[in-house]
Amino acid sequence: MKLSVIIPAFNEEKAIVSTIKQSIKEKEKIEKNTQIKEVEIIIVNDCSTDSTEKIISQFVPQIKLISHEKNKGYGASIKTGIKNSESDLIAFYDADGTYPINKLSSLVTELNSNNSDMVIGSRLEKGTKMPAQRLIGNKMFVILLNFFGSSHVKDTASGMRVLKRKITGQFDSLPDNLSFTPAMTALAVHEKWKINFVPIHYSERTGNSKLNSFTSGFNFLFSILEVIKLYNPLKLFGLIGLVFLLAGGILFYPFLQGMNFDSFGLRRIFLITSLILVGISLIFFGFLSNFVVKLFYKKLDTAIVYGWAYNRFILTRYNLIGLFLFVLGFTLVLSSSNFSHLTIPLIGITCLFIGIQLIASSVLVKTIKELYEKQPFSKKVATQTKGLSAQQNQNFVSEQKSASGKKVEQKKRKNE
């Protein structure tokens, strides 16, 4: 078994010598004490403008040096390292001295002993030297991903990892910048990869930091949400929609207590209606997005409650429900002769809007299903198995062939 250690480096002249020496020492320890019989060290110089490349070249051939002609980013450097390796296992960590290189063997042992797909060095343990604002931000990302992914992740953005090569096929879609690692963690959670964590001591970096906590924090957040959107959009958009509905409901409550139009204010009425309608729109958008995910990617991950509603109503009877709500809303609006109390017309407008959305959704869903069913079987397989492992491909093809066979048998029985 072979391990490739990838070290992305950009302007790390102050730390790179120590990083290389520690890496060579750890390489010897891993080859001696683990199942790994060969370790290669690949340093990807991301077009450094200082003497980083010159220093690294002094350690060749003990290490392998790859240089980008232009600066591509942290994530791109790791991807380059993976593409230039042929090992069974991949490891990577930063070149700035923040990660304990002597813990790499512990991560390798953890991966092999538990047959994990990926082992992450968790930096958020007690005694970490991570700056306070970054520590708080990283813990918030952990809470966010664990909620949306129903997981038990301990660190989303750690830059010290060991993983199996078979899962790297989907890394091309990950960001090329510093958001590479949190996006990878989100992908791993939603792909149900087996992840384990090893506590590590995080140190202050050598040299000046290139990380802007505010900008990087937003990039990390959006990269995580981007992955969640592709796997569980209903949970994401549904939650946002519920927040809007809750806000509208809180503002609408005094209206139910008998507050009249004049004291309530016209602008507040419009605000309430807007909040409720936006909330409903986002929830329906989440349902439709989950339908597309289920249809094309076979990765719908819904809870029992909204999964039942999704299958029972949204995909079967929404056109009839939509028509009913449209007629009801239209009737309520026309029958409201006394506009001093706007409860009834507001409910009517809301019903009208929901009804129109359901009818439009009915047409859209049927169109998508018809287009999908017209695709040749081979095209479906090529689309839906892209980026999967060989075993996952084989399982998927078997499932599709079995389903196709059942459909053919059903048609024959009907004809007979």
Contacts in CASP RR format, 6 or more apart in sequence:
PFRMAT RR
TARGET T0000
AUTHOR 0000-0000-0000
METHOD contacts of the structure
MODEL  1
MKLSVIIPAFNEEKAIVSTIKQSIKEKEKIEKNTQIKEVEIIIVNDCSTD
STEKIISQFVPQIKLISHEKNKGYGASIKTGIKNSESDLIAFYDADGTYP
INKLSSLVTELNSNNSDMVIGSRLEKGTKMPAQRLIGNKMFVILLNFFGS
SHVKDTASGMRVLKRKITGQFDSLPDNLSFTPAMTALAVHEKWKINFVPI
HYSERTGNSKLNSFTSGFNFLFSILEVIKLYNPLKLFGLIGLVFLLAGGI
LFYPFLQGMNFDSFGLRRIFLITSLILVGISLIFFGFLSNFVVKLFYKKL
DTAIVYGWAYNRFILTRYNLIGLFLFVLGFTLVLSSSNFSHLTIPLIGIT
CLFIGIQLIASSVLVKTIKELYEKQPFSKKVATQTKGLSAQQNQNFVSEQ
KSASGKKVEQKKRKNE
1 35 0 8 1.000
1 36 0 8 1.000
1 37 0 8 1.000
1 38 0 8 1.000
1 88 0 8 1.000
1 89 0 8 1.000
2 36 0 8 1.000
2 37 0 8 1.000
2 38 0 8 1.000
2 39 0 8 1.000
2 40 0 8 1.000
2 86 0 8 1.000
2 87 0 8 1.000
2 88 0 8 1.000
2 89 0 8 1.000
3 30 0 8 1.000
3 36 0 8 1.000
3 38 0 8 1.000
3 39 0 8 1.000
3 40 0 8 1.000
3 87 0 8 1.000
3 88 0 8 1.000
3 89 0 8 1.000
3 90 0 8 1.000
3 91 0 8 1.000
3 108 0 8 1.000
3 162 0 8 1.000
4 39 0 8 1.000
4 40 0 8 1.000
4 42 0 8 1.000
4 81 0 8 1.000
4 82 0 8 1.000
4 85 0 8 1.000
4 86 0 8 1.000
4 87 0 8 1.000
4 89 0 8 1.000
4 90 0 8 1.000
4 91 0 8 1.000
5 23 0 8 1.000
5 27 0 8 1.000
5 39 0 8 1.000
5 40 0 8 1.000
5 41 0 8 1.000
5 42 0 8 1.000
5 91 0 8 1.000
5 92 0 8 1.000
5 93 0 8 1.000
5 104 0 8 1.000
6 42 0 8 1.000
6 43 0 8 1.000
6 44 0 8 1.000
6 77 0 8 1.000
6 78 0 8 1.000
6 81 0 8 1.000
6 82 0 8 1.000
6 85 0 8 1.000
6 90 0 8 1.000
6 91 0 8 1.000
6 92 0 8 1.000
7 19 0 8 1.000
7 23 0 8 1.000
7 41 0 8 1.000
7 42 0 8 1.000
7 43 0 8 1.000
7 44 0 8 1.000
7 92 0 8 1.000
7 93 0 8 1.000
7 94 0 8 1.000
7 95 0 8 1.000
8 44 0 8 1.000
8 46 0 8 1.000
8 73 0 8 1.000
8 74 0 8 1.000
8 75 0 8 1.000
8 77 0 8 1.000
8 78 0 8 1.000
8 92 0 8 1.000
8 94 0 8 1.000
8 95 0 8 1.000
9 16 0 8 1.000
9 43 0 8 1.000
9 44 0 8 1.000
9 45 0 8 1.000
9 46 0 8 1.000
9 48 0 8 1.000
9 52 0 8 1.000
9 56 0 8 1.000
9 77 0 8 1.000
9 95 0 8 1.000
10 45 0 8 1.000
10 46 0 8 1.000
10 47 0 8 1.000
10 48 0 8 1.000
10 52 0 8 1.000
10 71 0 8 1.000
10 73 0 8 1.000
10 74 0 8 1.000
10 77 0 8 1.000
10 210 0 8 1.000
11 48 0 8 1.000
11 49 0 8 1.000
11 50 0 8 1.000
11 52 0 8 1.000
11 210 0 8 1.000
12 19 0 8 1.000
12 48 0 8 1.000
12 52 0 8 1.000
12 95 0 8 1.000
12 96 0 8 1.000
12 206 0 8 1.000
13 48 0 8 1.000
13 50 0 8 1.000
13 51 0 8 1.000
13 52 0 8 1.000
13 55 0 8 1.000
14 206 0 8 1.000
14 207 0 8 1.000
15 95 0 8 1.000
15 96 0 8 1.000
15 97 0 8 1.000
15 205 0 8 1.000
15 206 0 8 1.000
15 207 0 8 1.000
16 43 0 8 1.000
16 52 0 8 1.000
16 55 0 8 1.000
16 56 0 8 1.000
16 95 0 8 1.000
17 55 0 8 1.000
18 97 0 8 1.000
18 206 0 8 1.000
19 95 0 8 1.000
19 96 0 8 1.000
19 97 0 8 1.000
19 101 0 8 1.000
20 41 0 8 1.000
20 43 0 8 1.000
20 56 0 8 1.000
20 59 0 8 1.000
20 62 0 8 1.000
20 63 0 8 1.000
22 101 0 8 1.000
22 102 0 8 1.000
23 41 0 8 1.000
23 63 0 8 1.000
23 101 0 8 1.000
24 41 0 8 1.000
24 59 0 8 1.000
24 62 0 8 1.000
24 63 0 8 1.000
25 101 0 8 1.000
25 102 0 8 1.000
26 101 0 8 1.000
26 102 0 8 1.000
26 104 0 8 1.000
26 105 0 8 1.000
27 39 0 8 1.000
27 41 0 8 1.000
29 102 0 8 1.000
29 105 0 8 1.000
30 36 0 8 1.000
30 39 0 8 1.000
30 104 0 8 1.000
30 105 0 8 1.000
30 108 0 8 1.000
31 37 0 8 1.000
31 38 0 8 1.000
31 39 0 8 1.000
33 105 0 8 1.000
34 105 0 8 1.000
34 108 0 8 1.000
34 109 0 8 1.000
34 112 0 8 1.000
35 112 0 8 1.000
36 89 0 8 1.000
36 108 0 8 1.000
38 87 0 8 1.000
40 64 0 8 1.000
40 85 0 8 1.000
40 87 0 8 1.000
41 62 0 8 1.000
41 63 0 8 1.000
41 64 0 8 1.000
42 63 0 8 1.000
42 64 0 8 1.000
42 66 0 8 1.000
42 81 0 8 1.000
42 84 0 8 1.000
42 85 0 8 1.000
43 56 0 8 1.000
43 63 0 8 1.000
43 64 0 8 1.000
43 65 0 8 1.000
43 66 0 8 1.000
43 95 0 8 1.000
44 66 0 8 1.000
44 67 0 8 1.000
44 68 0 8 1.000
44 77 0 8 1.000
44 78 0 8 1.000
44 80 0 8 1.000
44 81 0 8 1.000
45 52 0 8 1.000
45 53 0 8 1.000
45 56 0 8 1.000
45 65 0 8 1.000
45 66 0 8 1.000
45 67 0 8 1.000
45 68 0 8 1.000
46 68 0 8 1.000
46 71 0 8 1.000
46 72 0 8 1.000
46 73 0 8 1.000
46 74 0 8 1.000
46 76 0 8 1.000
46 77 0 8 1.000
47 67 0 8 1.000
47 68 0 8 1.000
47 69 0 8 1.000
47 70 0 8 1.000
47 71 0 8 1.000
47 72 0 8 1.000
53 65 0 8 1.000
53 67 0 8 1.000
56 63 0 8 1.000
56 65 0 8 1.000
57 65 0 8 1.000
64 84 0 8 1.000
66 80 0 8 1.000
66 81 0 8 1.000
66 84 0 8 1.000
68 76 0 8 1.000
68 77 0 8 1.000
68 80 0 8 1.000
72 80 0 8 1.000
72 176 0 8 1.000
73 176 0 8 1.000
73 177 0 8 1.000
73 178 0 8 1.000
74 176 0 8 1.000
74 177 0 8 1.000
74 178 0 8 1.000
74 180 0 8 1.000
75 174 0 8 1.000
75 175 0 8 1.000
75 176 0 8 1.000
75 177 0 8 1.000
75 178 0 8 1.000
75 180 0 8 1.000
76 176 0 8 1.000
78 92 0 8 1.000
78 171 0 8 1.000
78 180 0 8 1.000
79 171 0 8 1.000
79 172 0 8 1.000
79 174 0 8 1.000
79 176 0 8 1.000
82 90 0 8 1.000
82 165 0 8 1.000
82 168 0 8 1.000
82 171 0 8 1.000
87 165 0 8 1.000
88 164 0 8 1.000
88 165 0 8 1.000
89 108 0 8 1.000
89 111 0 8 1.000
89 162 0 8 1.000
89 163 0 8 1.000
89 164 0 8 1.000
89 165 0 8 1.000
90 162 0 8 1.000
90 163 0 8 1.000
90 164 0 8 1.000
90 165 0 8 1.000
90 168 0 8 1.000
91 104 0 8 1.000
91 107 0 8 1.000
91 108 0 8 1.000
91 161 0 8 1.000
91 162 0 8 1.000
91 163 0 8 1.000
92 159 0 8 1.000
92 160 0 8 1.000
92 161 0 8 1.000
93 99 0 8 1.000
93 101 0 8 1.000
93 104 0 8 1.000
93 159 0 8 1.000
93 160 0 8 1.000
93 161 0 8 1.000
94 159 0 8 1.000
94 160 0 8 1.000
94 205 0 8 1.000
96 205 0 8 1.000
96 206 0 8 1.000
96 207 0 8 1.000
97 203 0 8 1.000
97 205 0 8 1.000
97 206 0 8 1.000
98 202 0 8 1.000
98 203 0 8 1.000
98 204 0 8 1.000
98 205 0 8 1.000
99 159 0 8 1.000
99 160 0 8 1.000
99 200 0 8 1.000
99 202 0 8 1.000
99 203 0 8 1.000
100 160 0 8 1.000
100 200 0 8 1.000
100 201 0 8 1.000
100 203 0 8 1.000
103 121 0 8 1.000
103 160 0 8 1.000
103 198 0 8 1.000
103 200 0 8 1.000
103 201 0 8 1.000
104 160 0 8 1.000
104 162 0 8 1.000
106 198 0 8 1.000
107 119 0 8 1.000
107 121 0 8 1.000
107 160 0 8 1.000
107 161 0 8 1.000
107 162 0 8 1.000
107 198 0 8 1.000
108 119 0 8 1.000
108 162 0 8 1.000
110 116 0 8 1.000
110 119 0 8 1.000
110 162 0 8 1.000
110 196 0 8 1.000
110 198 0 8 1.000
111 118 0 8 1.000
111 119 0 8 1.000
111 162 0 8 1.000
111 163 0 8 1.000
111 164 0 8 1.000
111 196 0 8 1.000
114 194 0 8 1.000
114 196 0 8 1.000
115 194 0 8 1.000
116 194 0 8 1.000
116 195 0 8 1.000
116 196 0 8 1.000
117 163 0 8 1.000
117 164 0 8 1.000
117 166 0 8 1.000
117 167 0 8 1.000
117 188 0 8 1.000
117 193 0 8 1.000
117 194 0 8 1.000
117 195 0 8 1.000
118 161 0 8 1.000
118 162 0 8 1.000
118 163 0 8 1.000
118 164 0 8 1.000
118 167 0 8 1.000
118 188 0 8 1.000
118 193 0 8 1.000
118 194 0 8 1.000
118 195 0 8 1.000
118 196 0 8 1.000
119 161 0 8 1.000
119 162 0 8 1.000
119 163 0 8 1.000
119 195 0 8 1.000
119 196 0 8 1.000
119 197 0 8 1.000
119 198 0 8 1.000
120 154 0 8 1.000
120 155 0 8 1.000
120 158 0 8 1.000
120 160 0 8 1.000
120 161 0 8 1.000
120 185 0 8 1.000
120 195 0 8 1.000
120 196 0 8 1.000
120 197 0 8 1.000
120 198 0 8 1.000
121 155 0 8 1.000
121 158 0 8 1.000
121 159 0 8 1.000
121 160 0 8 1.000
121 161 0 8 1.000
121 197 0 8 1.000
121 198 0 8 1.000
121 199 0 8 1.000
121 200 0 8 1.000
122 154 0 8 1.000
122 155 0 8 1.000
122 158 0 8 1.000
122 197 0 8 1.000
122 198 0 8 1.000
122 199 0 8 1.000
122 200 0 8 1.000
123 130 0 8 1.000
123 138 0 8 1.000
123 155 0 8 1.000
123 158 0 8 1.000
123 160 0 8 1.000
123 200 0 8 1.000
123 202 0 8 1.000
124 130 0 8 1.000
124 135 0 8 1.000
124 138 0 8 1.000
124 139 0 8 1.000
124 142 0 8 1.000
124 154 0 8 1.000
124 155 0 8 1.000
125 199 0 8 1.000
125 200 0 8 1.000
125 201 0 8 1.000
127 201 0 8 1.000
128 135 0 8 1.000
128 201 0 8 1.000
128 202 0 8 1.000
129 201 0 8 1.000
129 202 0 8 1.000
129 203 0 8 1.000
129 204 0 8 1.000
130 138 0 8 1.000
130 202 0 8 1.000
131 213 0 8 1.000
133 213 0 8 1.000
134 211 0 8 1.000
134 213 0 8 1.000
137 217 0 8 1.000
138 155 0 8 1.000
138 156 0 8 1.000
138 157 0 8 1.000
141 156 0 8 1.000
141 157 0 8 1.000
141 182 0 8 1.000
141 220 0 8 1.000
141 221 0 8 1.000
141 224 0 8 1.000
142 153 0 8 1.000
142 154 0 8 1.000
142 155 0 8 1.000
142 156 0 8 1.000
144 221 0 8 1.000
144 224 0 8 1.000
145 151 0 8 1.000
145 153 0 8 1.000
145 156 0 8 1.000
145 182 0 8 1.000
145 185 0 8 1.000
145 186 0 8 1.000
145 189 0 8 1.000
145 224 0 8 1.000
145 228 0 8 1.000
146 152 0 8 1.000
146 153 0 8 1.000
148 228 0 8 1.000
148 232 0 8 1.000
148 235 0 8 1.000
148 236 0 8 1.000
149 189 0 8 1.000
149 190 0 8 1.000
149 228 0 8 1.000
149 232 0 8 1.000
149 235 0 8 1.000
149 301 0 8 1.000
150 301 0 8 1.000
151 189 0 8 1.000
151 195 0 8 1.000
153 185 0 8 1.000
153 189 0 8 1.000
153 195 0 8 1.000
153 197 0 8 1.000
154 197 0 8 1.000
155 185 0 8 1.000
155 197 0 8 1.000
156 181 0 8 1.000
156 182 0 8 1.000
156 185 0 8 1.000
156 186 0 8 1.000
156 220 0 8 1.000
156 224 0 8 1.000
157 181 0 8 1.000
157 182 0 8 1.000
157 185 0 8 1.000
157 220 0 8 1.000
158 181 0 8 1.000
158 200 0 8 1.000
159 181 0 8 1.000
160 200 0 8 1.000
161 181 0 8 1.000
166 389 0 8 1.000
166 390 0 8 1.000
167 188 0 8 1.000
167 191 0 8 1.000
167 193 0 8 1.000
167 389 0 8 1.000
169 387 0 8 1.000
170 187 0 8 1.000
170 191 0 8 1.000
170 387 0 8 1.000
171 184 0 8 1.000
174 180 0 8 1.000
174 183 0 8 1.000
174 184 0 8 1.000
174 187 0 8 1.000
175 183 0 8 1.000
175 219 0 8 1.000
175 223 0 8 1.000
177 219 0 8 1.000
178 211 0 8 1.000
178 216 0 8 1.000
178 219 0 8 1.000
178 220 0 8 1.000
179 216 0 8 1.000
179 219 0 8 1.000
179 220 0 8 1.000
179 222 0 8 1.000
179 223 0 8 1.000
182 220 0 8 1.000
182 223 0 8 1.000
182 224 0 8 1.000
183 223 0 8 1.000
183 224 0 8 1.000
183 226 0 8 1.000
183 227 0 8 1.000
185 195 0 8 1.000
185 224 0 8 1.000
186 223 0 8 1.000
186 224 0 8 1.000
186 227 0 8 1.000
186 228 0 8 1.000
187 227 0 8 1.000
188 195 0 8 1.000
189 195 0 8 1.000
190 227 0 8 1.000
190 228 0 8 1.000
190 230 0 8 1.000
190 231 0 8 1.000
190 232 0 8 1.000
190 299 0 8 1.000
190 301 0 8 1.000
225 236 0 8 1.000
228 235 0 8 1.000
228 236 0 8 1.000
229 236 0 8 1.000
229 289 0 8 1.000
230 293 0 8 1.000
230 297 0 8 1.000
231 293 0 8 1.000
231 299 0 8 1.000
231 301 0 8 1.000
232 290 0 8 1.000
232 293 0 8 1.000
232 301 0 8 1.000
232 302 0 8 1.000
233 285 0 8 1.000
233 286 0 8 1.000
233 289 0 8 1.000
233 290 0 8 1.000
233 293 0 8 1.000
234 286 0 8 1.000
234 287 0 8 1.000
234 289 0 8 1.000
234 290 0 8 1.000
234 302 0 8 1.000
234 306 0 8 1.000
234 310 0 8 1.000
235 302 0 8 1.000
235 303 0 8 1.000
236 286 0 8 1.000
237 282 0 8 1.000
237 283 0 8 1.000
237 285 0 8 1.000
237 286 0 8 1.000
237 289 0 8 1.000
238 282 0 8 1.000
238 283 0 8 1.000
238 286 0 8 1.000
240 279 0 8 1.000
240 282 0 8 1.000
241 278 0 8 1.000
241 279 0 8 1.000
241 280 0 8 1.000
241 282 0 8 1.000
241 283 0 8 1.000
242 279 0 8 1.000
242 283 0 8 1.000
243 279 0 8 1.000
244 275 0 8 1.000
244 276 0 8 1.000
244 278 0 8 1.000
244 279 0 8 1.000
244 282 0 8 1.000
245 275 0 8 1.000
245 276 0 8 1.000
245 279 0 8 1.000
245 280 0 8 1.000
245 283 0 8 1.000
247 275 0 8 1.000
248 271 0 8 1.000
248 272 0 8 1.000
248 275 0 8 1.000
248 276 0 8 1.000
249 272 0 8 1.000
249 275 0 8 1.000
249 276 0 8 1.000
251 268 0 8 1.000
251 271 0 8 1.000
251 272 0 8 1.000
251 275 0 8 1.000
252 272 0 8 1.000
252 276 0 8 1.000
252 346 0 8 1.000
254 264 0 8 1.000
255 264 0 8 1.000
255 272 0 8 1.000
255 342 0 8 1.000
255 343 0 8 1.000
255 346 0 8 1.000
256 343 0 8 1.000
258 341 0 8 1.000
260 340 0 8 1.000
260 341 0 8 1.000
261 269 0 8 1.000
261 339 0 8 1.000
261 340 0 8 1.000
261 341 0 8 1.000
261 342 0 8 1.000
262 340 0 8 1.000
264 342 0 8 1.000
269 342 0 8 1.000
269 346 0 8 1.000
272 346 0 8 1.000
273 346 0 8 1.000
273 349 0 8 1.000
273 350 0 8 1.000
276 350 0 8 1.000
277 350 0 8 1.000
277 353 0 8 1.000
280 350 0 8 1.000
280 353 0 8 1.000
280 354 0 8 1.000
280 357 0 8 1.000
281 357 0 8 1.000
284 357 0 8 1.000
284 358 0 8 1.000
284 361 0 8 1.000
287 310 0 8 1.000
287 314 0 8 1.000
287 361 0 8 1.000
288 361 0 8 1.000
288 364 0 8 1.000
288 365 0 8 1.000
290 300 0 8 1.000
290 302 0 8 1.000
290 310 0 8 1.000
291 310 0 8 1.000
291 314 0 8 1.000
291 315 0 8 1.000
291 365 0 8 1.000
291 368 0 8 1.000
292 368 0 8 1.000
293 299 0 8 1.000
293 300 0 8 1.000
294 300 0 8 1.000
295 368 0 8 1.000
295 369 0 8 1.000
295 372 0 8 1.000
296 372 0 8 1.000
296 383 0 8 1.000
296 384 0 8 1.000
297 384 0 8 1.000
298 384 0 8 1.000
298 396 0 8 1.000
302 310 0 8 1.000
313 321 0 8 1.000
314 361 0 8 1.000
315 365 0 8 1.000
318 358 0 8 1.000
318 361 0 8 1.000
318 362 0 8 1.000
318 365 0 8 1.000
319 358 0 8 1.000
319 359 0 8 1.000
319 362 0 8 1.000
321 355 0 8 1.000
321 358 0 8 1.000
322 354 0 8 1.000
322 355 0 8 1.000
322 356 0 8 1.000
322 357 0 8 1.000
322 358 0 8 1.000
322 359 0 8 1.000
322 362 0 8 1.000
323 355 0 8 1.000
323 359 0 8 1.000
324 355 0 8 1.000
325 351 0 8 1.000
325 352 0 8 1.000
325 354 0 8 1.000
325 355 0 8 1.000
325 358 0 8 1.000
326 351 0 8 1.000
326 352 0 8 1.000
326 355 0 8 1.000
326 356 0 8 1.000
326 359 0 8 1.000
328 348 0 8 1.000
328 351 0 8 1.000
329 347 0 8 1.000
329 348 0 8 1.000
329 349 0 8 1.000
329 350 0 8 1.000
329 351 0 8 1.000
329 352 0 8 1.000
330 348 0 8 1.000
330 352 0 8 1.000
332 344 0 8 1.000
332 345 0 8 1.000
332 347 0 8 1.000
332 348 0 8 1.000
332 351 0 8 1.000
333 345 0 8 1.000
333 348 0 8 1.000
333 349 0 8 1.000
333 352 0 8 1.000
335 344 0 8 1.000
336 344 0 8 1.000
336 345 0 8 1.000
339 345 0 8 1.000
372 380 0 8 1.000
375 383 0 8 1.000
377 400 0 8 1.000
377 404 0 8 1.000
380 400 0 8 1.000
381 396 0 8 1.000
381 397 0 8 1.000
381 400 0 8 1.000
384 396 0 8 1.000
385 392 0 8 1.000
385 393 0 8 1.000
385 396 0 8 1.000
385 397 0 8 1.000
388 396 0 8 1.000
END
